[in-house]
């Protein structure tokens, strides 16, 4: 498999800025080619700094946000307003930027330079409804799969959705999405999979994740990782000396991927 493009930034802030620019370019190119862009985003520590750059001019103005659909690669089984929710930073940082202006009578208005995405195009995983009904992660997974099949991107020949951009973080154990080393998600027949609470990493909370096959199906993958704690697993993934089942990060080491890393994260990579 061809090695992904590797971009090494001097600092985490620079990595966030470079990644934000790559996201804007990928979304704009998808809109130009197909009239719509489907972006599957992530949570974790790398997302808020990236959203800060992406939500402000000049980067924000490079995208026609009215044509963007936003999806999540995975999330924790908590309400969207919970601090552990992967969707909360997107609401607080990305969408807040489009609501800063004040309209008539002191009511919230719309910042023309901010990010305004139609509500029906922001596809948050339906954790709150599943929690309220007592249906659990399996119900949330089934409902999200139905939403993806209805409003998501076109599938590849094997039936996996071809996101125009899949944004991924990498955990210190090499996990991506909520697919941990040795995860049974690889054998699932469903597009969206319920995941038990992991015991080896925090937070110890149940998850819902897209099937890891979407990593290979996506038109573009963007991996953003910072910090020396991830240096070993990132180097192993790029060397190809572990299978994706053993080290899920290896699934993102393909020719349609770009990895944006800071110096400590790239410290063990043979460039």
C-alpha positions in Angstrom: 0.0 0.0 0.0 1.3 3.5 -0.9 2.4 5.6 2.0 0.3 8.6 2.9 1.4 12.2 2.5 3.2 13.2 5.7 3.1 16.8 6.9 5.2 17.7 9.9 4.4 20.9 11.8 6.7 22.6 14.3 3.9 23.0 16.9 0.5 21.7 17.7 -1.0 25.1 16.8 0.7 25.0 13.4 -0.6 21.4 12.9 -4.1 22.6 13.6 -3.8 25.5 11.1 -2.4 23.2 8.4 -5.1 20.6 9.0 -7.9 23.3 8.9 -6.6 24.4 5.5 -6.6 20.9 4.2 -10.2 20.4 5.4 -11.4 23.6 3.7 -9.7 22.6 0.5 -11.2 19.1 0.5 -14.7 20.4 1.2 -14.4 23.1 -1.5 -13.1 20.6 -4.1 -15.9 18.1 -3.3 -18.6 20.8 -3.7 -17.0 21.9 -7.0 -17.0 18.3 -8.3 -20.3 16.9 -6.9 -22.3 19.9 -5.6 -22.1 18.7 -2.0 -19.5 17.7 0.6 -19.8 14.9 3.2 -17.4 15.3 6.1 -17.0 12.8 8.9 -15.3 14.5 11.8 -13.9 13.4 15.1 -13.6 14.4 18.8 -10.5 14.3 21.0 -8.0 17.0 21.9 -7.0 17.8 18.3 -10.5 18.9 17.2 -11.1 22.2 19.1 -7.9 24.0 18.0 -8.5 22.9 14.4 -12.2 24.1 14.6 -11.0 27.5 15.8 -9.0 28.0 12.7 -11.5 26.5 10.3 -14.4 28.6 11.7 -12.8 32.0 11.1 -11.8 34.0 8.0 -9.9 33.6 5.9 -10.2 29.8 6.1 -13.9 29.7 6.7 -14.7 31.8 3.6 -13.2 29.2 1.3 -16.2 26.8 1.8 -19.8 27.1 0.9 -21.0 25.7 4.2 -24.6 25.5 3.0 -23.5 22.5 0.9 -21.7 20.6 3.6 -23.1 17.6 5.5 -21.3 16.9 8.8 -21.2 13.4 10.3 -19.3 11.8 13.2 -17.0 8.9 12.9 -17.7 7.9 16.5 -19.0 9.2 19.8 -19.5 8.3 23.4 -22.8 7.2 24.7 -23.6 10.5 26.4 -26.0 13.4 25.5 -24.6 16.0 23.0 -24.2 18.6 25.8 -22.1 16.3 27.9 -18.4 17.2 28.3 -17.4 13.8 26.9 -19.5 14.2 23.7 -17.5 14.4 20.5 -20.2 16.6 19.0 -20.0 19.2 21.7 -16.8 21.0 20.5 -18.2 21.3 17.0 -21.3 23.0 18.4 -19.3 25.2 20.8 -16.4 26.2 18.4 -17.4 25.7 14.8 -21.0 26.7 14.8 -20.7 29.4 17.5 -18.6 31.4 15.0 -21.6 31.9 12.8 -23.8 33.1 15.6 -21.6 35.9 17.1 -23.2 38.8 15.3 -26.1 40.6 17.0 -29.3 41.2 15.1 -32.1 43.6 15.6 -33.4 44.0 19.1 -30.3 42.4 20.6 -31.2 39.0 19.3 -28.5 36.7 18.0 -27.8 37.2 14.3 -25.6 35.6 11.7 -22.0 36.5 11.1 -21.6 36.4 7.3 -18.0 35.3 7.7 -18.8 32.5 10.2 -19.8 28.9 9.6 -23.6 28.4 9.2 -24.7 24.9 8.3 -28.4 24.0 8.0 -29.4 22.1 11.1 -30.6 19.1 9.0 -27.1 18.8 7.6 -25.4 18.4 11.0 -25.9 14.7 11.6 -25.1 14.2 15.3 -25.3 10.6 16.6 -28.7 10.1 18.3 -27.4 9.3 21.8 -30.0 11.4 23.6 -33.0 9.6 22.0 -31.4 6.2 22.7 -30.8 7.2 26.3 -34.3 8.5 26.7 -35.8 5.3 25.3 -33.5 3.0 27.2 -32.5 1.4 23.9 -28.8 1.5 24.5 -25.9 1.9 22.0 -27.4 -0.7 19.7 -30.5 1.5 19.1 -28.3 4.5 18.5 -26.2 2.6 16.0 -29.2 1.4 14.1 -30.7 4.8 13.9 -27.5 6.4 12.7 -27.0 3.8 10.1 -30.5 4.5 8.8 -29.7 8.2 8.7 -26.4 7.5 6.8 -28.2 5.3 4.3 -30.9 8.0 3.8 -28.8 11.2 3.6 -25.2 10.1 3.5 -22.6 10.0 0.7 -22.9 7.5 -2.1 -21.5 4.1 -1.3 -18.5 2.4 -2.9 -19.1 -1.0 -4.7 -18.9 -2.8 -1.4 -21.6 -0.6 0.2 -19.4 1.5 2.4 -20.1 5.3 2.3 -17.5 7.3 0.4 -17.0 10.3 2.6 -15.4 13.2 0.8 -13.3 13.7 3.9 -12.8 11.6 7.0 -11.0 13.3 9.8 -9.3 11.0 12.3 -7.4 11.3 15.5 -5.1 8.4 16.7 -5.1 7.2 20.3 -1.8 6.3 22.2 -2.8 2.6 21.8 -3.2 3.1 18.0 -7.0 3.2 17.9 -8.9 5.3 15.4 -12.6 6.0 15.5 -13.7 3.8 18.5 -12.0 0.9 16.9 -9.4 -0.4 19.5 -6.7 -3.0 18.9 -8.3 -6.4 18.4 -11.8 -4.8 18.1 -14.7 -7.0 17.0 -15.9 -4.1 14.9 -13.8 -5.5 12.0 -16.1 -8.5 11.8 -19.4 -6.5 12.1 -21.8 -6.6 9.1 -23.4 -3.3 10.2 -22.2 0.1 9.0 -22.5 1.5 12.5 -21.3 -0.6 15.4 -22.0 -0.5 19.2 -18.8 -0.7 21.2 -18.5 -1.7 24.9 -16.8 0.6 27.2 -13.0 0.2 26.9 -11.2 -0.8 30.0 -7.6 0.1 28.9 -8.2 3.7 28.0 -10.3 6.5 29.4 -13.0 7.5 29.4 -14.5 4.1 30.3 -17.8 4.8 28.4 -19.7 2.9 25.8 -19.3 4.1 22.2 -20.9 4.0 18.8 -18.6 3.9 15.8 -18.6 3.7 12.1 -17.2 0.5 10.7 -13.5 0.7 10.1 -14.0 -0.1 6.5 -15.0 3.5 5.9 -11.3 4.5 6.3 -10.5 2.6 3.2 -13.6 3.8 1.3 -13.2 7.5 2.0 -12.1 9.8 -0.9 -9.7 11.6 1.5 -8.5 10.8 5.0 -6.9 13.4 7.2 -5.1 12.2 10.3 -4.1 14.8 12.9 -2.0 13.7 15.9 0.3 15.6 18.2 2.4 14.8 21.2 5.3 12.3 21.9 3.0 9.8 23.6 1.8 8.7 20.1 5.2 8.6 18.4 5.7 4.8 18.7 2.3 3.8 17.4 2.4 6.3 14.5 5.8 5.0 13.4 4.6 1.4 13.6 1.5 2.1 11.6 3.5 3.8 8.8 6.1 1.0 8.7 3.4 -1.5 8.1 4.7 -4.0 10.6 1.3 -4.5 12.2 -2.1 -5.3 10.7 -5.0 -2.9 11.1 -6.7 -5.4 13.5 -3.6 -5.2 15.7 -3.0 -1.5 15.2 -6.0 0.3 13.7 -4.0 3.4 12.8 -2.5 1.3 10.0 -5.8 1.3 8.2 -5.3 5.1 7.6 -1.8 4.6 6.1 -3.0 4.6 2.5 -2.4 6.8 -0.6 -5.5 8.9 -0.2 -4.5 10.0 3.3 -2.6 12.9 4.7 -1.1 12.7 8.2 -0.5 16.1 9.9 1.8 15.6 12.9 3.8 17.8 15.2 7.5 17.2 15.7 7.1 15.1 18.9 4.4 12.9 17.3 6.7 12.4 14.2 9.8 11.8 16.4 10.1 8.0 15.6 9.2 8.1 11.9 11.8 7.5 9.4 11.2 10.3 6.9 
